[in-house]
């Protein structure tokens, strides 16, 4: 596999469009989640032969058997 500066610049372009366009800001606490999303988008882009259906299929295969756990910081206050 050959890596060029264009490779990382392309990844950063996807990340920058996502931050400015969708999220508007990124918290340090969840930075790893944002980076995983941009990594998925970069690795499943149309230039690599993925269409919307194939991208959705890959997303659902990756989510199969996993649970989304996100609790309130102070769960007792919200019970």
C-alpha positions in Angstrom: 0.0 0.0 0.0 1.4 3.4 -1.0 0.7 6.4 1.2 0.9 10.0 0.0 0.2 13.3 1.5 -2.9 13.4 -0.6 -4.3 10.5 1.4 -4.2 12.2 4.7 -5.3 15.5 3.1 -8.3 13.7 1.7 -9.1 12.2 5.1 -8.8 15.6 6.8 -11.0 17.2 4.1 -13.8 14.7 5.0 -13.3 15.4 8.6 -13.3 19.1 8.1 -16.5 19.0 6.1 -18.1 16.9 8.8 -17.1 19.2 11.6 -18.1 22.4 9.9 -21.1 21.0 8.1 -22.8 18.6 10.5 -21.4 18.9 14.0 -20.2 22.6 14.2 -17.9 21.6 17.1 -16.2 18.5 18.5 -15.8 17.8 22.2 -12.5 16.3 23.3 -14.4 13.7 25.4 -16.0 12.2 22.2 -13.2 12.9 19.7 -12.6 9.2 19.2 -16.2 8.6 18.2 -16.0 11.4 15.6 -12.8 10.0 14.2 -14.3 6.5 13.9 -17.2 8.0 12.0 -14.9 9.9 9.6 -12.7 6.7 9.2 -15.8 4.8 8.2 -16.8 7.5 5.7 -13.3 7.6 4.2 -13.1 3.8 3.9 -16.6 3.4 2.4 -16.7 6.3 0.0 -17.9 6.0 -3.6 -14.4 6.3 -5.0 -13.8 2.9 -3.6 -16.9 1.4 -5.2 -19.4 1.8 -2.4 -22.8 3.1 -3.2 -25.4 4.1 -0.6 -26.8 0.5 -0.2 -23.4 -1.0 0.2 -22.4 1.6 2.8 -25.6 1.1 4.7 -25.1 -2.7 4.6 -21.5 -2.3 6.0 -22.9 0.0 8.7 -25.5 -2.4 9.8 -23.1 -5.4 9.7 -20.8 -3.4 12.1 -23.6 -2.6 14.5 -25.0 -6.1 14.7 -24.9 -7.5 18.2 -23.8 -4.3 19.8 -25.7 -2.1 22.2 -25.6 1.6 22.5 -25.0 2.4 26.1 -25.1 6.1 27.0 -26.0 6.9 30.6 -26.6 10.2 32.3 -23.6 11.4 34.3 -25.7 11.3 37.5 -28.3 8.6 36.8 -29.9 8.9 40.3 -30.9 12.5 39.6 -32.9 11.4 36.5 -34.6 8.3 37.9 
